[in-house]
Amino acid sequence: MIKVLDGVRVLEHGTFITGPAASMLLADLGADVVKVELPGTGDPFRAFKGGLYSPHYQTVNRNKRSVALNTKQPADLEKFDALVKEADVYIQNFRPGFAEQIGAGFERLRALNPRLIYCAISGFGESGPYAHRPTYDSVAQAASGYLRLLVNPANPRVVGPAIADLVTGFYAAYGILGALHEREKTGTARRVELSMFEAMAHFNLDAFTHLFSVGEVMGPYSRPSVSQSYVLECSDGKWVALHMSSPEKFWQGLATAMERPDIFQDERFASRQGRIEHQEELIQVLRPIFLRHDRPEWCRRLEANDVPHSPMYTTAEVPDDPQARHLQLFVETEHPVVGTFRTVRSPVSFDGQRPLEVTAPPLLGEHNEELDQGWTPPRRQA
């Protein structure tokens, strides 16, 4: 495993997803990440399914060390300060103003360490009419216009994973990497600021570009109709996904796979524009055809005719996929207390070396003793 951030020290004061996700991405690249948590309870995500090691917490906290410190207590603040003085990056995702209350505000930490890159993640920004609003994933999705593109008008309810939380974590890591690069070139240490609202608005860039360019307000079916994307049930109750895009050869391949060369004789489906305008009618044509065979047979036919497709897997099916096995996409390690930890490795390889090493998310305060005297090299788990 090539650790491109080896030697970079990151102090994370994060809770739930955005801050922890940002530091985990840096840890996946080899940074030494120390997570600061409250004694007794730790990151609130720890207890989402009882105990202090929920799958929610595990998701964004691998490859880190944990220290339990209450920075409102003088002795713990002194230990925290010792870590700050040796850190390259500090990450927090508190509401504006809270970091100052616990001795972790920008001015104080920068005075302790002038080379510290300070990353502050908020819901709606450090200032403005919404700055002090409580913000979670669905709030940021809704405010940015993105949630409107996911909700089915026929059955309006929030769907899918915590996109805004994770996307914001990615943008934070992106900003931190840029700041690290500049600091190495010029010595300047930046304050990195972003909000979930800003991150999701940028992630929703395609919808805003259509609005500003041609006045189009996109809806949940806008992109699928233009990209000609479909999900279709097979005779065994399993599903397959198609993304036909624009090349005509893919539609010719699909027609052959379906044994329906006549499909293009229908004027509604004879051109790309026609298929976009009449996608709902085309779905009604495709559905009974796909119910004639099981998913393995459809995958065989579609692959033989070079049609862009995939089984629409459940999460439980992905680890057994031949390509996932070939790529060694899922890795595991042993933690001396919690046992086997299995996860999805980082997707980024360097010079052909896959990042197959991982350490399990730490127990609360697991590394207090080794960090009592300041920053020490991490001890690798077996």
N, C-alpha and C positions, 0 to 999 in steps of 0.2 A: 504494500500500500504506500503510495507516494503522498506525503503530507505536505502540501504546498503552503500551509499556514503553520508549519512546525515552528515553535518558538513564540508564537503570538499568544498573549495571555488575555483572556476575556473574563470579565466579572459580570455576571448576569443577576439582576435583581428583578426577575420576571415572574409573572403569574399567568395562569391559564395558557394562552397559546402564542400571542404575537411575539413577546419578548423571548420566551423559551424557544420558539421556532427559529428565530433569528440566530440565537447563539448555537442551536443545534446544527444549523447549516454551516456555521463556522467551525464547529467541532468536527463535523464530517470531513472537513478539509484539513484537519490536523491541528486546529487551535486547541490550547489547553483552556477549557471552560470551567469556571467555578461558579456554581449556582448558590446564591445567598438566600436562605429561607428562614422564616420565623421558627423558633424552637417550638416543639410540641405539635404544631399543625402543618407548617411548611406551606408550599404552594397549594392553594385551595383545590387545584385540579387533582391532587393526590387522593382526596377523599370522595371523589365523585361516585365511586361504587363501594364505599365503605373502606376502612383501613387507610393506609397511606401509600398505596402503590397501584392505583387504578390504571386501567388501560389508557384512559384519557391522558394521565400524567406520563405514562411510558412513551406515548406516541412522539412527544417532542422533547424528550429529556435524555436521550442516549448520549454516550460519549462525553459525559460531564462528571464533575465531582460536586458534592453538596456539603455546605457548611451551614449550621443552624446558628444564626446571630440575630439578636434584637438590637438594632443600632440605636434604639432609644436608651439603652443601658450603656453607661460609660465604658465598662470593660469590653463589651462586645463592639462598641464603636471604635475602640482602639484597635481591635483585631481587624475590623473592616477597613480601617484606614491603612493598615499595613498591607492589605491586599491591593487597595487602590493605588498605593505608591508604586507597586510593581506591575500594574496592569497596563495593557495597551488599549483596551476597549472596555467601556462600561455600558451596559444596556439596562434600561428600565422601561416598563410600560404602565406606569402609574397615571392617575388623573393629574392634570397640571396642578402643581403646587404641593403635591404629597411628598415628592422626593425631598423637598426642602425640610419638611416636617420630621423626616427620619435621618437627617444628616447626610443625604445623598444628592443634594442639589448640584447643579452644574458649577456654580461659582466656587463652592467649597471643595469639590473634588478636583477641579482644575487647579486650585491653589495647592493642593496636595501633590498633584502630578501634572505639570504643564504639557506633557506629551500624551495625555489621555484623550482618546477619541470618545466622546460622550454621545450616546445614542438615546434619544427620548422618543418613545412611541406613545401616541395618544389616540383618542377616539376621533375627535374633530379638530385637533390642532391645539396649540398652546394658548391661543387667544381667539376672540370672536364670540358671537352670541351663543354658540353651541359648545364652547370649550369645556365647560364643566358638566356636560351631560354624561350619564353613564352610557357606555357604548359597548355593544357586543356584536357578534358576527352579522346577525340578520339586520341589525340597525344600520350598519355600514353598507351592507348590500342594498338595502332599500333606499338609503339616502343617495347612493351613487347611481341609481337607475338600473343597477345590475339585476336586482331581485325580480324586477318586472319581466326580465328576459327568461327567467327560469320557471315562473309560476304558470301552471296550466290554467287558462281562464275557465275551463269547464269544471275544474276541481281545485280552486285556489287554496293552496297551503304551501308552507315553506318546505323545500325539498333539498336533498343533497347534503354534502359535508360542509364544514366550516371554511368556506372558500375565502371570505374576507380576512379571517384571522391568519390563515396560512399565507395568503398572498402578501399581506402586510409584513409578515415575518421575512418573506423572500425579498421584498423591497428594502427592508431594513438591512439585511445582510449585504445586499447590493450596494447600498449607500456606504456601509462600513468598509467594504472592500475598496471602494473608490477613495475613501478618506485615508485608509492605510497606505494605499499607493502614493497619494500625494504627500503624506507625512514622510515616507521613505525618501522621496525626491527633494522635498523642500524643508522638512522639519516642522511644517505647520500641522497642528492637531485641530481638526474641525469638530464642531458640534453638529451631529446628524439629527435632524428632526423630520418626522413624518407622522401622518395620521392614517387611521383606517379609511376615513372618508377620501382622502387624497389618493391613497393606494388603489382603492376600488374604482374611483373615477378614471384613473389611468389604465387600470386593467380593463375597463369598459370602453377603451379608446375607439374601437371599431364603431360602436353605436354613436358616439359623439361625432366621429368623422362623417358618418352618413347624415347626421343631423345638420352639421355645419356645411357640408358640401352640397347636398341635394335636398335638404329639408325633410329627410325621411326619419320618422320616429319608428325605430325597430321594435318588433314584438317577439314573443317566444318562438315563433315559427319563421322569422325572417331569415336567419342564417341557415337553418336546415333546408329551407326551400331553395336558396341560392346554391348551397353546397350539395344539394340533392342527397341528403342523409336520411336513412331509413332504419327502423328496427322492426323485425318481422318474426312472428312466432312460427315454429316448425311443428311437425306432427308429434314430436315427443314432448311438447310443452316447453322446450328450450328455445332460446332466441338467438338471432343472428343480426349483426349490424352491417349496413352498407354505407359507404361514402363514395358516391359516384363521381363527384366533382364535375369537370367540364368535358374531358376527352370523350368523343363519341365511341372510341374503341371499347370503353368500359361498358357502355350500354349494349353494344353489339355482343360483348362477352356474356352479359347478363341474359340477353335474349336467348343465346345459345344454351346457357346453363339451364334456363327455364323451359327450353324446348318451345319457345314462343317467338319465332322469327317475325310473326305478324304484328308484334306490338308496335312497330314504328309505322304501320299502315294507318293507325289511328292518328288523326291530325293533332289531337291534343298532346300526343307524346312523341311526335315526329321530330321535334327540335328541342334544344336545351331550354329555350325560352318557354316553349309550350309545356315542358315538364315542370318548370318552375311555377308557371301560372296555374297549372292543373295538378299540383302535387297531391292534393287530397283525393282526387279521382284516381290518380295513379296508385296511391296506397291501397285503395279499395280493389284495384285489379291485382296487385301483388299479393295481398293477404291470402286469398284462397289458394294461390299457386304454391306459396311457401308451406302451407299446411299439408301438402301432399307427401313431403319427405321429412325425415328426421334431420337434426342439425348436422351430424357427421356427414350425411350424404350431401347436404347443401354446401358444406365447407369443401368437400371434395370437388363438387362441380364448379364452385366459384373459383377455387384455386386453379383448377385446370383451365379456366377461361380468363385468368388474370384479372378478376374482378376485385376491387378493394373491399375487403370484408374482414370480419372477425366474429367469432362466437361472442355473444354478449354474456360474459361470465358473471357469476356471483363471485364475491371476494374469495370464497372457499375454493373455487376452481382454479384461480390464477396460479397458485404455487405449483400445481401439477402440469401446467402448460409446458410443452417441450421447449419453447423458446425461453421461457423464464428459467427453466432448469439449465439450459445451455449458457445463459448469461449469468448464472449464479446470483440471481436477483434477490433471493432470500437468504439471509445469513443468520447465524445464531452464536451465542456464547453462554457460558455458565457464570452465574453470580453465586458467591459462596453462601448467600442467605436465601435469595428468592428462586434460585435454580436456573432452569433454561430460559433464556430470553431470545426470542426470534423476531426478526424485523426485516424491512425492506432496506437494502443497502443504498448508499448514495448512488445516484445514476451517473455520476461523473467519473470517468476513468482518465488517467494520465499515462501517456506512452504505452498504452495497451495493458496497464496494470489496473485491475478492478479493485475497488476499495472493499475488501472482504473482511477486514478487522472491525470489530465493534465492541464497545463495552456497554453493559446493561445500565439503564437509568439508576442513579444512586439512591440508596435509602436516605431518609432525612438525616442530615448531619453526619453521614457516613465518613466524611473526610475531615471532621473537626480536628482530630488529633494530629494528622499529618500536616495540617495547615495552621496550627496554633502559632507557630513561630514565623509566619509569613508564607510566601509562595514557595512551594517545593515541587519538584517534578512528580507527576502522577505515577502511582503504582498500578501497573496493568493487572486486570483481573485474569484469572486462569482461563 
